[in-house]
């Protein structure tokens, strides 16, 4: 076994035990305050991403490169194909079975653990030569999507992963027998195993609600009435409830403006009333003059 295979085997076998030991609130690990729990979860996620990078990175040296050049291509490909348990395929299956069989899936710590593990699983790649591992993961990814349905973005990533696996599957309509799946689980050291369900459909992401009907109703309410409907509109306006009438708050500037308008109106009314009073006075004087003349003429005749 080369140095790369040895490193990948160590990381793949120790990934799940390390995550169990680091995640707060699960498997007997202490929790703490929200700040402490958040910090511990971030450290566990960083460790998980680092281990994934170690599995995905190939370690090459001068000696290993010389040895690889002397090995026939057919032999090297067969060796790599038989070592799926120490590669990304084996790590992805280990993560999926761990999430599916987690006894604390309904607790807040268990839900956060499942989300973090699934976000790591979508980063792993599968080779087309590993047909059994591909079919096995296809039966697991649907169960993962059902467990993390609350995270829409993660559900989309799992759906994309399922589509990639289906494109890599040489016979996508054929299912992996359960006994062959159990053999894969035994090779990976997963004694509990998992019952595959390739017929389960990933739940679709709910579409956002449309707000067009509310906007249309407001536009209809704001539409101006026509001349033929003026009488009906007046009747409707009389029956409008009091809360529908918008009231503008009174400000000091508005109060001053109103008082100025009231004083101007009073002044104009006084000015218009003065000529009328004068004309009435002149009429009274003329009338008094006429009566005095009549009285003097009567006295002369008498």
For each residue, the residues with C-beta under 8 A, 3 or more apart:
1: 5 6 9
2: 5 6 64 67
3: 6 7 59 61 64
4: 7 8 58 59 60 64
5: 1 2 8 9 83 86
6: 1 2 3 9 10
7: 3 4 10 11 54 59
8: 4 5 11 12 54 55 86 87
9: 1 5 6 12 13 85 86
10: 6 7 13 14
11: 7 8 14 15 51 54 55 91
12: 8 9 15 55 85 86 87 90 91 94
13: 9 10 86 189
14: 10 11 17 18 51
15: 11 12 18 19 48 51 91 94 95
16: 19 20 94 95 98
17: 14 20 21
18: 14 15 21 22 47 51
19: 15 16 22 23 44 47 48 98 113 117
20: 16 17 23 26 27
21: 17 18 27 29
22: 18 19 29 40 43 44 47
23: 19 20 26 27 29 40 41 44 109 113 116
24: 29 30 31 32 36 37 40 41 109
25: 29 30 31 37 107 108 109
26: 20 23 29 102 104 109 110 113
27: 20 21 23
28:
29: 21 22 23 24 25 26
30: 24 25
31: 24 25 36 37 109
32: 24 35 36 37 40
33: 36 37
34: 37 38
35: 32 38 39
36: 24 31 32 33 39 40
37: 24 25 31 32 33 34 40 41 109
38: 34 35 41 42
39: 35 36 42 43
40: 22 23 24 32 36 37 43 44
41: 23 24 37 38 44 45 112 116
42: 38 39 45 46
43: 22 39 40 46 47
44: 19 22 23 40 41 47 48 116
45: 41 42 48 49 116 119 120
46: 42 43 49 50
47: 18 19 22 43 44 50 51
48: 15 19 44 45 51 52 116 117 120
49: 45 46 52 53 120 123
50: 46 47 53 54
51: 11 14 15 18 47 48 54 55
52: 48 49 55 56 91 120 123 124
53: 49 50 56 57
54: 7 8 11 50 51 57
55: 8 11 12 51 52 87 88 91 124
56: 52 53 88 124 125
57: 53 54
58: 4
59: 3 4 7 64
60: 4 64 65
61: 3 64 65
62: 65 66
63: 66 67
64: 2 3 4 59 60 61 67 68
65: 60 61 62 68 69
66: 62 63 69 70
67: 2 63 64 70 71
68: 64 65 71 76
69: 65 66
70: 66 67
71: 67 68 75 76
72: 75 76
73: 76 77
74: 77 78
75: 71 72 78 79
76: 68 71 72 73 79 80
77: 73 74 80 81 129
78: 74 75 81 82
79: 75 76 82 83
80: 76 77 83 87 127 129
81: 77 78 84 127 129 130
82: 78 79
83: 5 79 80 86 87
84: 81 87 89 90 127 130 133
85: 9 12 89 90 187 188
86: 5 8 9 12 13 83 90
87: 8 12 55 80 83 84 90 91 127 130
88: 55 56 91 92 124 125 126
89: 84 85 92 93 124 126 127 130 133 134 137
90: 12 84 85 86 87 93 94 133 188
91: 11 12 15 52 55 87 88 94 95 124
92: 88 89 95 96 121 124 126 137
93: 89 90 96 97 133 136 137 140 184 185 188 190
94: 12 15 16 90 91 97 98 188 190
95: 15 16 91 92 98 99 117 118 120 121 124
96: 92 93 99 100 121 137 140 141 143 144 194
97: 93 94 100 101 140 185 188 190 192 193 194
98: 16 19 94 95 101 102 117
99: 95 96 102 105 113 114 117 118 121 144 147
100: 96 97 140 143 144 147 194
101: 97 98 192 194
102: 26 98 99 105 110 113 114
103: 110
104: 26 107 109 110 113
105: 99 102 110 111 114 147
106: 110 111
107: 25 104 110 111
108: 25 111 112
109: 23 24 25 26 31 37 104 112 113
110: 26 102 103 104 105 106 107 113 114
111: 105 106 107 108 114 115 150
112: 41 108 109 115 116
113: 19 23 26 99 102 104 109 110 116 117
114: 99 102 105 110 111 117 118 144 147 148
115: 111 112 118 119 148 151 154
116: 23 41 44 45 48 112 113 119 120
117: 19 48 95 98 99 113 114 120 121
118: 95 99 114 115 121 122 144 147 148 154 158
119: 45 115 116 122 123 154 157
120: 45 48 49 52 95 116 117 123 124
121: 92 95 96 99 117 118 124 144 161
122: 118 119 154 157 158 160 161
123: 49 52 119 120
124: 52 55 56 88 89 91 92 95 120 121
125: 56 88
126: 88 89 92 130 133 134 137 164 165 168
127: 80 81 84 87 89 130
128: 131 134 168 170
129: 77 80 81
130: 81 84 87 89 126 127 133 134
131: 128 134 135 169 170
132: 135 136 176 180 184
133: 84 89 90 93 126 130 136 137 184
134: 89 126 128 130 131 137 138 165 168 169
135: 131 132 138 139 169 174 175 176 198
136: 93 132 133 139 140 176 181 184 196
137: 89 92 93 96 126 133 134 140 141 165
138: 134 135 141 142 162 165 166 169 176 198
139: 135 136 142 143 175 176 181 196 197 198
140: 93 96 97 100 136 137 143 144 194 196
141: 96 137 138 144 145 158 161 162 165 202
142: 138 139 145 146 162 197 198 200 201 202
143: 96 100 139 140 146 147 194 197 200
144: 96 99 100 114 118 121 140 141 147 148 158
145: 141 142 148 149 155 158 159 162 202 203
146: 142 143 149 200 202 203
147: 99 100 105 114 118 143 144
148: 114 115 118 144 145 151 154 155 158
149: 145 146 155 203
150: 111
151: 115 148 154 155
152: 155 156 205 206
153: 156 157
154: 115 118 119 122 148 151 157 158
155: 145 148 149 151 152 158 159 202 203 205
156: 152 153 159 160 205
157: 119 122 153 154 160 161
158: 118 122 141 144 145 148 154 155 161 162 202
159: 145 155 156 162 163 202
160: 122 156 157 163 164
161: 121 122 141 157 158 164 165
162: 138 141 142 145 158 159 165 166 202
163: 159 160 166 167
164: 126 160 161 167 168
165: 126 134 137 138 141 161 162 168 169
166: 138 162 163 169 172
167: 163 164
168: 126 128 134 164 165
169: 131 134 135 138 165 166 172
170: 128 131
171: 174
172: 166 169
173:
174: 135 171
175: 135 139 196 198
176: 132 135 136 138 139 180 181 196 198
177: 180 181
178: 181 182 195 196
179: 182 183
180: 132 176 177 183 184
181: 136 139 176 177 178 184 185 193 194 196
182: 178 179 185 186 193
183: 179 180 186 187
184: 93 132 133 136 180 181 187 188
185: 93 97 181 182 188 190 191 192 193 194
186: 182 183 189 190 191 193
187: 85 183 184
188: 85 90 93 94 97 184 185
189: 13 186
190: 93 94 97 185 186 193 194
191: 185 186
192: 97 101 185
193: 97 181 182 185 186 190
194: 96 97 100 101 140 143 181 185 190
195: 178
196: 136 139 140 175 176 178 181
197: 139 142 143 200
198: 135 138 139 142 175 176
199:
200: 142 143 146 197
201: 142
202: 141 142 145 146 155 158 159 162
203: 145 146 149 155
204:
205: 152 155 156
206: 152
207:
208:
209:
210: 213
211: 214 215
212: 215 216
213: 210 216 217
214: 211 217 218
215: 211 212 218 219
216: 212 213 219 220
217: 213 214 220 221
218: 214 215 221 222
219: 215 216 222 223
220: 216 217 223
221: 217 218
222: 218 219
223: 219 220
224:
225: 229 230 232 233
226: 229 230
227: 230
228:
229: 225 226 232 233
230: 225 226 227 233 234
231: 234 235
232: 225 229 235 236
233: 225 229 230 236 237
234: 230 231 237 238
235: 231 232 238 239
236: 232 233 239 240
237: 233 234 240
238: 234 235
239: 235 236
240: 236 237 244 245
241: 244
242: 245
243:
244: 240 241
245: 240 242
246:
247:
248:
249:
250: 254 255
251: 254 255
252: 255 256
253: 256 257
254: 250 251 257 258
255: 250 251 252 258 259
256: 252 253 259 260
257: 253 254 260 261
258: 254 255 261 262
259: 255 256 262 263
260: 256 257 263 264
261: 257 258 264 265
262: 258 259 265 266
263: 259 260 266 267
264: 260 261 267 268
265: 261 262 268 269
266: 262 263 269 270
267: 263 264 270 271
268: 264 265 271 272
269: 265 266 272 273
270: 266 267 273 274
271: 267 268 274
272: 268 269 275 276
273: 269 270 276 277
274: 270 271 277 278
275: 272 278 279
276: 272 273 279 280
277: 273 274 280 281
278: 274 275 281 282
279: 275 276 282 283
280: 276 277 283 284
281: 277 278 284 285
282: 278 279 285 286
283: 279 280 286 287
284: 280 281 287 288
285: 281 282 288 289
286: 282 283 289 290
287: 283 284 290 291
288: 284 285 291 292
289: 285 286 292 293
290: 286 287 293 294
291: 287 288 294 295
292: 288 289 295 296
293: 289 290 296 297
294: 290 291 297 298
295: 291 292 298 299
296: 292 293 299 300
297: 293 294 300 301
298: 294 295 301 302
299: 295 296 302
300: 296 297
301: 297 298
302: 298 299
